[in-house]
């Protein structure tokens, strides 16, 4: 019997609505990641909490979800705006609510899909932060060598940064990377991305060399520390205690090195993923290939990087064309 307790909302919020079944469907049939399912759950908690206040009901056990109109959803969105919620988050919450109502129609819980007239609000696309080619060169040729000593942490950090920039990994992909996923001899890595979709991405020679050096140092480090081999370590990147790397540590170590090369506010691992994509497009790579390497489900997600490259082209034009 499937355990859906991890999805269950407090009884006074969920009532008899098929929320748990909906969330299980997202994870088991649509292969959405656990974090995405949690986001859907949070959105539905917020929506039905608003609906309870709006309709003046103490719980949803006898509540008919078909009472909710498109106007009520717009009022919910207005309430989110008043609370200072960003447009991007409001758009996601609307998608969650519409998906849940569409699911209820599919399983016969309600007769009609009620919100077909509701359009997801448009929000301005944020151009991701990235490093220039000069900043990237400074990071790998000056900052890292200056702080590098042949130690476990320094070799690990270099390998992480080389792989983030050289292959465009997501944070979750890098943290969850296992030793068997890497083929350093042939220069590629197998990744499991969003929606459990798998892809193969090339690993550049600088990253290959950094990883080989890291594995050598890692073997010696844990052999001396624990009196044994590190072969039992499943994950590629681990802490000094041999534990799986965690997001906050990855954030800290990335920021530690990026602070020396960029003044932009965000100095997180995503900056190197964005730099990977931007530099590929700037060098003439086609959008479809970059999209495949990034693990995007459609080209429109990758198109955000074309704004960056277009700005670069305009800058080149202004400097080079006599009539610019």
Short mmCIF file of the C-alpha atoms (twelve columns), coordinates in Angstrom:
data_MODEL
# 
_entry.id   MODEL 
# 
loop_
_atom_site.group_PDB 
_atom_site.id 
_atom_site.type_symbol 
_atom_site.label_atom_id 
_atom_site.label_alt_id 
_atom_site.label_comp_id 
_atom_site.label_asym_id 
_atom_site.label_seq_id 
_atom_site.Cartn_x 
_atom_site.Cartn_y 
_atom_site.Cartn_z 
_atom_site.pdbx_PDB_model_num 
ATOM 1   C CA . UNK A 1   0.000   0.000  0.000   1 
ATOM 2   C CA . UNK A 2   1.364   3.396  -1.017  1 
ATOM 3   C CA . UNK A 3   2.335   5.663  1.835   1 
ATOM 4   C CA . UNK A 4   1.193   9.184  1.004   1 
ATOM 5   C CA . UNK A 5   1.563   10.585 4.518   1 
ATOM 6   C CA . UNK A 6   4.483   12.695 3.363   1 
ATOM 7   C CA . UNK A 7   2.030   14.625 1.160   1 
ATOM 8   C CA . UNK A 8   -0.840  14.967 3.606   1 
ATOM 9   C CA . UNK A 9   -2.041  18.420 4.500   1 
ATOM 10  C CA . UNK A 10  -3.456  19.123 7.965   1 
ATOM 11  C CA . UNK A 11  -6.957  17.615 8.146   1 
ATOM 12  C CA . UNK A 12  -8.720  20.959 8.555   1 
ATOM 13  C CA . UNK A 13  -7.146  22.156 5.319   1 
ATOM 14  C CA . UNK A 14  -7.425  19.114 3.115   1 
ATOM 15  C CA . UNK A 15  -10.810 17.750 4.153   1 
ATOM 16  C CA . UNK A 16  -11.969 15.157 1.631   1 
ATOM 17  C CA . UNK A 17  -10.204 16.699 -1.365  1 
ATOM 18  C CA . UNK A 18  -7.943  14.289 -3.304  1 
ATOM 19  C CA . UNK A 19  -4.803  16.329 -2.653  1 
ATOM 20  C CA . UNK A 20  -2.619  13.394 -1.599  1 
ATOM 21  C CA . UNK A 21  -3.620  11.377 -4.670  1 
ATOM 22  C CA . UNK A 22  -2.869  14.364 -6.888  1 
ATOM 23  C CA . UNK A 23  0.610   14.779 -5.387  1 
ATOM 24  C CA . UNK A 24  1.316   11.056 -5.667  1 
ATOM 25  C CA . UNK A 25  0.283   11.251 -9.325  1 
ATOM 26  C CA . UNK A 26  2.728   14.093 -9.918  1 
ATOM 27  C CA . UNK A 27  5.607   12.113 -8.457  1 
ATOM 28  C CA . UNK A 28  4.859   8.608  -9.714  1 
ATOM 29  C CA . UNK A 29  3.320   9.214  -13.135 1 
ATOM 30  C CA . UNK A 30  4.690   12.570 -14.211 1 
ATOM 31  C CA . UNK A 31  8.111   11.964 -12.634 1 
ATOM 32  C CA . UNK A 32  8.307   15.399 -11.039 1 
ATOM 33  C CA . UNK A 33  11.069  15.859 -8.516  1 
ATOM 34  C CA . UNK A 34  10.289  15.742 -4.765  1 
ATOM 35  C CA . UNK A 35  11.090  19.461 -4.472  1 
ATOM 36  C CA . UNK A 36  8.591   20.301 -7.223  1 
ATOM 37  C CA . UNK A 37  5.927   18.183 -5.538  1 
ATOM 38  C CA . UNK A 38  6.580   20.007 -2.254  1 
ATOM 39  C CA . UNK A 39  6.119   23.320 -4.108  1 
ATOM 40  C CA . UNK A 40  2.737   22.137 -5.448  1 
ATOM 41  C CA . UNK A 41  1.736   21.066 -1.956  1 
ATOM 42  C CA . UNK A 42  2.697   24.451 -0.472  1 
ATOM 43  C CA . UNK A 43  0.765   26.298 -3.184  1 
ATOM 44  C CA . UNK A 44  -2.379  24.260 -2.515  1 
ATOM 45  C CA . UNK A 45  -2.084  24.795 1.252   1 
ATOM 46  C CA . UNK A 46  -1.945  28.557 0.666   1 
ATOM 47  C CA . UNK A 47  -4.812  28.521 -1.832  1 
ATOM 48  C CA . UNK A 48  -7.227  26.475 0.265   1 
ATOM 49  C CA . UNK A 49  -6.302  28.390 3.408   1 
ATOM 50  C CA . UNK A 50  -7.376  31.526 1.539   1 
ATOM 51  C CA . UNK A 51  -10.549 29.824 0.300   1 
ATOM 52  C CA . UNK A 52  -11.475 28.794 3.853   1 
ATOM 53  C CA . UNK A 53  -11.142 32.401 5.018   1 
ATOM 54  C CA . UNK A 54  -12.918 33.711 1.939   1 
ATOM 55  C CA . UNK A 55  -15.914 31.393 2.295   1 
ATOM 56  C CA . UNK A 56  -15.880 31.487 6.088   1 
ATOM 57  C CA . UNK A 57  -15.596 27.711 6.566   1 
ATOM 58  C CA . UNK A 58  -13.777 25.988 9.414   1 
ATOM 59  C CA . UNK A 59  -12.693 22.976 7.321   1 
ATOM 60  C CA . UNK A 60  -13.085 21.528 3.843   1 
ATOM 61  C CA . UNK A 61  -14.734 18.226 4.766   1 
ATOM 62  C CA . UNK A 62  -18.093 19.291 3.329   1 
ATOM 63  C CA . UNK A 63  -16.815 21.940 0.964   1 
ATOM 64  C CA . UNK A 64  -17.656 21.614 -2.734  1 
ATOM 65  C CA . UNK A 65  -14.606 22.754 -4.745  1 
ATOM 66  C CA . UNK A 66  -16.921 23.659 -7.639  1 
ATOM 67  C CA . UNK A 67  -18.082 26.619 -5.561  1 
ATOM 68  C CA . UNK A 68  -14.786 28.301 -6.340  1 
ATOM 69  C CA . UNK A 69  -15.017 30.631 -9.336  1 
ATOM 70  C CA . UNK A 70  -12.413 32.290 -11.542 1 
ATOM 71  C CA . UNK A 71  -13.108 35.509 -9.614  1 
ATOM 72  C CA . UNK A 72  -12.211 33.769 -6.329  1 
ATOM 73  C CA . UNK A 73  -8.880  32.670 -7.836  1 
ATOM 74  C CA . UNK A 74  -8.219  36.238 -8.992  1 
ATOM 75  C CA . UNK A 75  -8.944  37.432 -5.454  1 
ATOM 76  C CA . UNK A 76  -6.413  34.872 -4.195  1 
ATOM 77  C CA . UNK A 77  -3.844  36.216 -6.638  1 
ATOM 78  C CA . UNK A 78  -4.624  39.761 -5.498  1 
ATOM 79  C CA . UNK A 79  -4.120  38.694 -1.907  1 
ATOM 80  C CA . UNK A 80  -0.703  37.304 -2.859  1 
ATOM 81  C CA . UNK A 81  0.226   40.601 -4.532  1 
ATOM 82  C CA . UNK A 82  -0.763  42.531 -1.379  1 
ATOM 83  C CA . UNK A 83  1.442   40.201 0.652   1 
ATOM 84  C CA . UNK A 84  4.403   41.062 -1.566  1 
ATOM 85  C CA . UNK A 85  4.669   37.700 -3.355  1 
ATOM 86  C CA . UNK A 86  6.673   37.949 -6.581  1 
ATOM 87  C CA . UNK A 87  4.918   37.635 -9.950  1 
ATOM 88  C CA . UNK A 88  6.884   34.515 -10.805 1 
ATOM 89  C CA . UNK A 89  5.660   32.774 -7.633  1 
ATOM 90  C CA . UNK A 90  2.065   33.884 -8.216  1 
ATOM 91  C CA . UNK A 91  2.197   32.446 -11.730 1 
ATOM 92  C CA . UNK A 92  3.453   29.139 -10.312 1 
ATOM 93  C CA . UNK A 93  0.667   29.061 -7.710  1 
ATOM 94  C CA . UNK A 94  -1.930  29.554 -10.430 1 
ATOM 95  C CA . UNK A 95  -0.427  26.652 -12.377 1 
ATOM 96  C CA . UNK A 96  -0.657  24.485 -9.231  1 
ATOM 97  C CA . UNK A 97  -4.322  25.353 -8.633  1 
ATOM 98  C CA . UNK A 98  -5.296  24.815 -12.274 1 
ATOM 99  C CA . UNK A 99  -3.423  21.499 -12.388 1 
ATOM 100 C CA . UNK A 100 -5.216  20.272 -9.261  1 
ATOM 101 C CA . UNK A 101 -8.642  21.238 -10.620 1 
ATOM 102 C CA . UNK A 102 -7.856  19.632 -13.968 1 
ATOM 103 C CA . UNK A 103 -6.876  16.464 -12.077 1 
ATOM 104 C CA . UNK A 104 -10.152 16.504 -10.128 1 
ATOM 105 C CA . UNK A 105 -12.042 16.711 -13.424 1 
ATOM 106 C CA . UNK A 106 -10.035 13.841 -14.918 1 
ATOM 107 C CA . UNK A 107 -10.869 11.497 -12.025 1 
ATOM 108 C CA . UNK A 108 -14.543 12.558 -11.979 1 
ATOM 109 C CA . UNK A 109 -14.376 14.431 -8.676  1 
ATOM 110 C CA . UNK A 110 -15.791 17.553 -10.354 1 
ATOM 111 C CA . UNK A 111 -17.724 17.823 -13.618 1 
ATOM 112 C CA . UNK A 112 -16.073 20.735 -15.315 1 
ATOM 113 C CA . UNK A 113 -12.677 22.396 -15.485 1 
ATOM 114 C CA . UNK A 114 -13.524 25.769 -14.025 1 
ATOM 115 C CA . UNK A 115 -10.558 27.964 -14.816 1 
ATOM 116 C CA . UNK A 116 -9.902  27.635 -18.553 1 
ATOM 117 C CA . UNK A 117 -10.415 31.397 -18.914 1 
ATOM 118 C CA . UNK A 118 -7.663  32.177 -16.401 1 
ATOM 119 C CA . UNK A 119 -4.397  33.024 -18.129 1 
ATOM 120 C CA . UNK A 120 -1.070  32.668 -16.354 1 
ATOM 121 C CA . UNK A 121 0.234   36.200 -15.738 1 
ATOM 122 C CA . UNK A 122 3.275   37.255 -17.697 1 
ATOM 123 C CA . UNK A 123 6.323   38.322 -15.754 1 
ATOM 124 C CA . UNK A 124 9.555   39.871 -16.972 1 
ATOM 125 C CA . UNK A 125 12.236  37.316 -17.689 1 
ATOM 126 C CA . UNK A 126 15.303  37.741 -15.555 1 
ATOM 127 C CA . UNK A 127 18.532  37.519 -17.469 1 
ATOM 128 C CA . UNK A 128 20.724  35.176 -15.428 1 
ATOM 129 C CA . UNK A 129 23.960  36.461 -13.957 1 
ATOM 130 C CA . UNK A 130 27.091  35.104 -15.585 1 
ATOM 131 C CA . UNK A 131 30.838  35.676 -15.734 1 
ATOM 132 C CA . UNK A 132 32.571  37.312 -18.656 1 
ATOM 133 C CA . UNK A 133 35.293  35.365 -20.397 1 
ATOM 134 C CA . UNK A 134 37.882  37.567 -18.670 1 
ATOM 135 C CA . UNK A 135 36.351  36.884 -15.247 1 
ATOM 136 C CA . UNK A 136 36.256  33.164 -15.950 1 
ATOM 137 C CA . UNK A 137 39.900  33.184 -16.974 1 
ATOM 138 C CA . UNK A 138 40.777  35.043 -13.786 1 
ATOM 139 C CA . UNK A 139 38.840  32.518 -11.676 1 
ATOM 140 C CA . UNK A 140 40.578  29.445 -13.062 1 
ATOM 141 C CA . UNK A 141 44.026  30.860 -13.843 1 
ATOM 142 C CA . UNK A 142 44.609  33.235 -10.928 1 
ATOM 143 C CA . UNK A 143 42.120  32.885 -8.062  1 
ATOM 144 C CA . UNK A 144 42.106  29.101 -7.822  1 
ATOM 145 C CA . UNK A 145 45.892  28.611 -8.220  1 
ATOM 146 C CA . UNK A 146 46.553  31.358 -5.641  1 
ATOM 147 C CA . UNK A 147 44.377  29.636 -3.037  1 
ATOM 148 C CA . UNK A 148 45.359  26.115 -4.023  1 
ATOM 149 C CA . UNK A 149 47.489  23.822 -1.995  1 
ATOM 150 C CA . UNK A 150 47.456  20.113 -2.556  1 
ATOM 151 C CA . UNK A 151 44.738  19.388 -0.039  1 
ATOM 152 C CA . UNK A 152 41.478  17.509 -0.124  1 
ATOM 153 C CA . UNK A 153 39.282  20.638 0.117   1 
ATOM 154 C CA . UNK A 154 41.161  22.691 -2.488  1 
ATOM 155 C CA . UNK A 155 41.241  19.876 -5.068  1 
ATOM 156 C CA . UNK A 156 37.566  19.142 -4.431  1 
ATOM 157 C CA . UNK A 157 36.653  22.811 -4.856  1 
ATOM 158 C CA . UNK A 158 38.550  23.143 -8.128  1 
ATOM 159 C CA . UNK A 159 36.857  20.018 -9.485  1 
ATOM 160 C CA . UNK A 160 33.454  21.362 -8.500  1 
ATOM 161 C CA . UNK A 161 34.003  24.709 -10.203 1 
ATOM 162 C CA . UNK A 162 35.480  23.091 -13.318 1 
ATOM 163 C CA . UNK A 163 32.478  20.767 -13.613 1 
ATOM 164 C CA . UNK A 164 29.903  23.490 -12.982 1 
ATOM 165 C CA . UNK A 165 31.433  25.687 -15.663 1 
ATOM 166 C CA . UNK A 166 32.581  22.929 -18.016 1 
ATOM 167 C CA . UNK A 167 29.378  20.871 -18.079 1 
ATOM 168 C CA . UNK A 168 26.640  23.184 -16.756 1 
ATOM 169 C CA . UNK A 169 25.390  20.966 -13.941 1 
ATOM 170 C CA . UNK A 170 22.519  21.968 -11.676 1 
ATOM 171 C CA . UNK A 171 23.173  22.082 -7.927  1 
ATOM 172 C CA . UNK A 172 21.111  18.942 -7.311  1 
ATOM 173 C CA . UNK A 173 22.904  17.107 -10.122 1 
ATOM 174 C CA . UNK A 174 26.355  17.961 -8.794  1 
ATOM 175 C CA . UNK A 175 25.477  17.049 -5.207  1 
ATOM 176 C CA . UNK A 176 23.901  13.760 -6.266  1 
ATOM 177 C CA . UNK A 177 26.672  12.841 -8.701  1 
ATOM 178 C CA . UNK A 178 27.920  9.297  -8.132  1 
ATOM 179 C CA . UNK A 179 31.305  7.847  -9.036  1 
ATOM 180 C CA . UNK A 180 29.784  5.414  -11.536 1 
ATOM 181 C CA . UNK A 181 28.154  8.327  -13.410 1 
ATOM 182 C CA . UNK A 182 31.561  9.657  -14.490 1 
ATOM 183 C CA . UNK A 183 33.579  8.297  -17.378 1 
ATOM 184 C CA . UNK A 184 36.792  10.306 -17.297 1 
ATOM 185 C CA . UNK A 185 38.520  8.244  -19.963 1 
ATOM 186 C CA . UNK A 186 35.871  9.047  -22.564 1 
ATOM 187 C CA . UNK A 187 35.093  12.444 -21.071 1 
ATOM 188 C CA . UNK A 188 31.419  12.448 -20.223 1 
ATOM 189 C CA . UNK A 189 29.040  12.378 -17.280 1 
ATOM 190 C CA . UNK A 190 25.589  10.763 -16.995 1 
ATOM 191 C CA . UNK A 191 23.105  13.019 -15.256 1 
ATOM 192 C CA . UNK A 192 19.601  12.576 -13.903 1 
ATOM 193 C CA . UNK A 193 17.888  15.938 -14.023 1 
ATOM 194 C CA . UNK A 194 14.422  17.326 -13.429 1 
ATOM 195 C CA . UNK A 195 11.611  14.865 -13.987 1 
ATOM 196 C CA . UNK A 196 14.185  12.079 -13.614 1 
ATOM 197 C CA . UNK A 197 15.243  12.649 -17.201 1 
ATOM 198 C CA . UNK A 198 18.683  11.307 -18.009 1 
ATOM 199 C CA . UNK A 199 21.218  12.862 -20.318 1 
ATOM 200 C CA . UNK A 200 24.906  12.567 -21.182 1 
ATOM 201 C CA . UNK A 201 27.039  15.718 -21.115 1 
ATOM 202 C CA . UNK A 202 30.663  16.115 -22.230 1 
ATOM 203 C CA . UNK A 203 33.309  16.823 -19.593 1 
ATOM 204 C CA . UNK A 204 36.101  19.110 -20.790 1 
ATOM 205 C CA . UNK A 205 39.760  18.270 -20.393 1 
ATOM 206 C CA . UNK A 206 40.406  20.816 -17.576 1 
ATOM 207 C CA . UNK A 207 37.591  19.238 -15.553 1 
ATOM 208 C CA . UNK A 208 38.841  15.716 -16.339 1 
ATOM 209 C CA . UNK A 209 42.341  16.575 -15.102 1 
ATOM 210 C CA . UNK A 210 40.968  18.302 -11.998 1 
ATOM 211 C CA . UNK A 211 38.767  15.309 -11.160 1 
ATOM 212 C CA . UNK A 212 41.623  12.827 -11.607 1 
ATOM 213 C CA . UNK A 213 43.786  14.885 -9.248  1 
ATOM 214 C CA . UNK A 214 40.899  15.189 -6.775  1 
ATOM 215 C CA . UNK A 215 40.265  11.430 -6.729  1 
ATOM 216 C CA . UNK A 216 43.954  10.791 -6.069  1 
ATOM 217 C CA . UNK A 217 44.025  13.270 -3.183  1 
ATOM 218 C CA . UNK A 218 40.716  11.948 -1.895  1 
ATOM 219 C CA . UNK A 219 42.012  8.370  -1.767  1 
ATOM 220 C CA . UNK A 220 45.060  9.418  0.219   1 
ATOM 221 C CA . UNK A 221 43.059  11.710 2.494   1 
ATOM 222 C CA . UNK A 222 40.575  9.069  3.586   1 
ATOM 223 C CA . UNK A 223 43.201  6.316  3.677   1 
ATOM 224 C CA . UNK A 224 45.195  8.300  6.241   1 
ATOM 225 C CA . UNK A 225 42.134  9.633  8.044   1 
ATOM 226 C CA . UNK A 226 40.143  6.429  8.375   1 
ATOM 227 C CA . UNK A 227 42.815  3.826  7.870   1 
ATOM 228 C CA . UNK A 228 41.021  2.512  4.804   1 
ATOM 229 C CA . UNK A 229 40.118  3.183  1.190   1 
ATOM 230 C CA . UNK A 230 37.615  5.763  -0.023  1 
ATOM 231 C CA . UNK A 231 36.182  3.348  -2.579  1 
ATOM 232 C CA . UNK A 232 33.132  2.955  -0.382  1 
ATOM 233 C CA . UNK A 233 32.256  6.609  -0.899  1 
ATOM 234 C CA . UNK A 234 29.414  6.586  -3.382  1 
ATOM 235 C CA . UNK A 235 29.198  10.292 -4.114  1 
ATOM 236 C CA . UNK A 236 31.849  12.155 -6.058  1 
ATOM 237 C CA . UNK A 237 31.845  15.250 -3.876  1 
ATOM 238 C CA . UNK A 238 31.899  14.776 -0.118  1 
ATOM 239 C CA . UNK A 239 32.750  16.663 3.041   1 
ATOM 240 C CA . UNK A 240 35.927  16.080 5.014   1 
ATOM 241 C CA . UNK A 241 33.960  13.528 7.025   1 
ATOM 242 C CA . UNK A 242 33.053  11.576 3.911   1 
ATOM 243 C CA . UNK A 243 29.439  12.701 3.958   1 
ATOM 244 C CA . UNK A 244 27.474  13.752 0.890   1 
ATOM 245 C CA . UNK A 245 28.000  17.390 -0.042  1 
ATOM 246 C CA . UNK A 246 25.069  19.625 0.971   1 
ATOM 247 C CA . UNK A 247 23.677  22.747 -0.752  1 
ATOM 248 C CA . UNK A 248 24.783  25.297 1.862   1 
ATOM 249 C CA . UNK A 249 28.403  24.116 1.720   1 
ATOM 250 C CA . UNK A 250 28.324  24.263 -2.078  1 
ATOM 251 C CA . UNK A 251 26.919  27.782 -1.885  1 
ATOM 252 C CA . UNK A 252 29.622  28.900 0.561   1 
ATOM 253 C CA . UNK A 253 32.561  27.504 -1.364  1 
ATOM 254 C CA . UNK A 254 31.297  28.907 -4.674  1 
ATOM 255 C CA . UNK A 255 30.811  32.359 -3.166  1 
ATOM 256 C CA . UNK A 256 34.277  32.161 -1.611  1 
ATOM 257 C CA . UNK A 257 35.906  32.034 -5.055  1 
ATOM 258 C CA . UNK A 258 33.477  34.168 -7.071  1 
ATOM 259 C CA . UNK A 259 33.805  37.130 -4.723  1 
ATOM 260 C CA . UNK A 260 37.278  37.732 -6.159  1 
ATOM 261 C CA . UNK A 261 36.121  37.927 -9.780  1 
ATOM 262 C CA . UNK A 262 32.654  39.536 -9.846  1 
ATOM 263 C CA . UNK A 263 30.753  42.280 -8.062  1 
ATOM 264 C CA . UNK A 264 27.316  40.966 -8.994  1 
ATOM 265 C CA . UNK A 265 25.040  40.326 -6.047  1 
ATOM 266 C CA . UNK A 266 24.474  36.618 -6.615  1 
ATOM 267 C CA . UNK A 267 27.565  34.460 -6.353  1 
ATOM 268 C CA . UNK A 268 26.029  31.008 -6.303  1 
ATOM 269 C CA . UNK A 269 26.675  27.805 -8.288  1 
ATOM 270 C CA . UNK A 270 23.978  28.761 -10.803 1 
ATOM 271 C CA . UNK A 271 26.213  31.597 -12.010 1 
ATOM 272 C CA . UNK A 272 28.648  29.029 -13.434 1 
ATOM 273 C CA . UNK A 273 25.839  27.048 -15.073 1 
ATOM 274 C CA . UNK A 274 24.608  30.271 -16.680 1 
ATOM 275 C CA . UNK A 275 28.167  31.103 -17.719 1 
ATOM 276 C CA . UNK A 276 28.491  27.661 -19.345 1 
ATOM 277 C CA . UNK A 277 25.406  28.294 -21.492 1 
ATOM 278 C CA . UNK A 278 26.236  31.893 -22.331 1 
ATOM 279 C CA . UNK A 279 29.805  31.163 -23.410 1 
ATOM 280 C CA . UNK A 280 28.675  28.260 -25.601 1 
ATOM 281 C CA . UNK A 281 26.128  30.439 -27.399 1 
ATOM 282 C CA . UNK A 282 28.607  33.298 -27.705 1 
ATOM 283 C CA . UNK A 283 31.013  30.894 -29.398 1 
ATOM 284 C CA . UNK A 284 28.439  29.790 -31.965 1 
ATOM 285 C CA . UNK A 285 26.865  26.691 -30.411 1 
ATOM 286 C CA . UNK A 286 23.298  26.085 -31.590 1 
ATOM 287 C CA . UNK A 287 20.414  26.592 -29.177 1 
ATOM 288 C CA . UNK A 288 19.145  23.017 -29.442 1 
ATOM 289 C CA . UNK A 289 22.489  21.483 -28.439 1 
ATOM 290 C CA . UNK A 290 22.877  23.852 -25.484 1 
ATOM 291 C CA . UNK A 291 19.304  23.095 -24.402 1 
ATOM 292 C CA . UNK A 292 20.041  19.365 -24.495 1 
ATOM 293 C CA . UNK A 293 23.218  19.751 -22.437 1 
ATOM 294 C CA . UNK A 294 21.411  21.883 -19.858 1 
ATOM 295 C CA . UNK A 295 18.627  19.314 -19.577 1 
ATOM 296 C CA . UNK A 296 15.864  21.747 -20.495 1 
ATOM 297 C CA . UNK A 297 12.584  20.167 -21.531 1 
ATOM 298 C CA . UNK A 298 11.987  22.762 -24.252 1 
ATOM 299 C CA . UNK A 299 13.920  25.386 -26.172 1 
ATOM 300 C CA . UNK A 300 11.955  28.303 -24.717 1 
ATOM 301 C CA . UNK A 301 13.690  27.781 -21.370 1 
ATOM 302 C CA . UNK A 302 17.086  28.084 -23.025 1 
ATOM 303 C CA . UNK A 303 16.113  31.154 -25.036 1 
ATOM 304 C CA . UNK A 304 16.692  33.378 -22.008 1 
ATOM 305 C CA . UNK A 305 20.411  33.067 -22.755 1 
ATOM 306 C CA . UNK A 306 19.928  34.460 -26.245 1 
ATOM 307 C CA . UNK A 307 19.056  37.810 -24.661 1 
ATOM 308 C CA . UNK A 308 22.513  37.819 -23.132 1 
ATOM 309 C CA . UNK A 309 24.229  36.951 -26.379 1 
ATOM 310 C CA . UNK A 310 22.149  39.493 -28.307 1 
ATOM 311 C CA . UNK A 311 23.312  42.229 -25.932 1 
ATOM 312 C CA . UNK A 312 26.884  41.139 -26.599 1 
ATOM 313 C CA . UNK A 313 26.290  41.275 -30.362 1 
ATOM 314 C CA . UNK A 314 24.887  44.792 -30.046 1 
ATOM 315 C CA . UNK A 315 27.961  45.819 -28.076 1 
ATOM 316 C CA . UNK A 316 30.247  44.351 -30.752 1 
ATOM 317 C CA . UNK A 317 28.222  46.147 -33.430 1 
ATOM 318 C CA . UNK A 318 28.396  49.507 -31.636 1 
ATOM 319 C CA . UNK A 319 32.167  49.225 -31.296 1 
ATOM 320 C CA . UNK A 320 32.911  47.896 -34.770 1 
ATOM 321 C CA . UNK A 321 30.386  49.415 -37.187 1 
ATOM 322 C CA . UNK A 322 31.099  52.927 -38.439 1 
ATOM 323 C CA . UNK A 323 27.383  53.814 -38.601 1 
ATOM 324 C CA . UNK A 324 26.422  52.290 -35.240 1 
# 
